[in-house]
Amino acid sequence: MRVLVAGAHGQVGQHVTSIVADSAHDARGMVRSESQVEDIESLGAEPVVADLTEEVGHAVEGCDAIVFAAGSGGDAVWDVDRDGAIRLVEAAERRGVDRFVMLSSLGADTPSMAPEALRDYLNAKAEADERLRESDLTYTIVRPGELTTEEGTGRVRTAADLERKDGDISREDVACVLVTAIPMESTYDRTFEVLSGDEPIETALENPL
């Protein structure tokens, strides 16, 4: 299976790209600058240059699955976190790529309850998530809590709506969740929240809700 990683040069995306490249899948890392190509090659992936604010169909061509791990960093939430994600969903529909795993965010179901500084970001995420759910793609939407740079533990807790939303999760563990979900039918057409926990990732994803 060839997996396109959107946002392959980002903090989560680099973990995703490395995990895919080390698996039985072939990794294609999507970056927006030629200057990032060498970094993607060093992770063991095939680089492709494409900007989420422009045409991305060529990046999708020949892929079997997409992991959307891109993020605007707060600078262009509507252009990247919403419109860029939707643009990639629509490219997948046109090019016949059925599997799509979306990195979303805890709180994207209730943006109005978030601190004002986060509302645009969460609204953008919510609209992108909804467009993916409305598509004909086999989707998984993963909503992690606060991201850390800690080394992954390989253990998480998941639910459609976590009772305790306090806590965080390492970017490495989020990446592992995204990649592990790709072939797991138990995650198909599901949206779930995830934080660090006690269950091994694969076990947690057998019943993510």
C-alpha positions, 0 to 999 in steps of 0.5 A: 500500500502506498500512503501519502502523508500530508504535512510530512515535514511537520512534527507529527508528520515526520513521525508518521512518515518514518513509521510508514516507511519502516512498515510494509507500506510505501511512504510518500511524503508531501511537502510544500518546498523543494528545500524539504525534499532531502529531509523526507528522503532521509526518512525513507519516503518518496517526496512530492512537492505540493502546496495545500493552498493550490492543486494537489492532485498530482500528490495523490496520484497512485496512492492507496491511502492518505494521512492528513497530518498537516497544520498551519501552526495558527498562521493560516487556519482557514487556508490550510486546516480547513480548505487544504484538508478539504482540497485533499479530500476532494482530490482523493475522491477524484483520484479514487483513493478510498482510505483517509485518516485525518488528524483533527483535535480534541475540542473540534466537536465544540469549538464555541466552548474553547478559549477564544484564541483556539476557536478559529482553529477548532472551527476550521478543523470541525468543517474539514472533519464534516466534509470528510464524513460527508464524502464517500471515502473510508475515513478515520478522524483522530482527535488528540489532546495537547501534544507533547514532544515526549517519547511515545509510550505506545499506550493510549485511551480512546473514546468517541467522547472521553469522560476525562479530557485532561491530559496530553499525548506525545506526537510520536504516539499520535503518529502511531495511532494514525498509521495503525488505524490505516488497515484496521476496520474497527476504525473505519468511518469513526471519529474518536478522541485520544490521550495517553493511557494504559492500553496498547495502541492496537488494542485500543483501536480494536474498540476506539469508541 
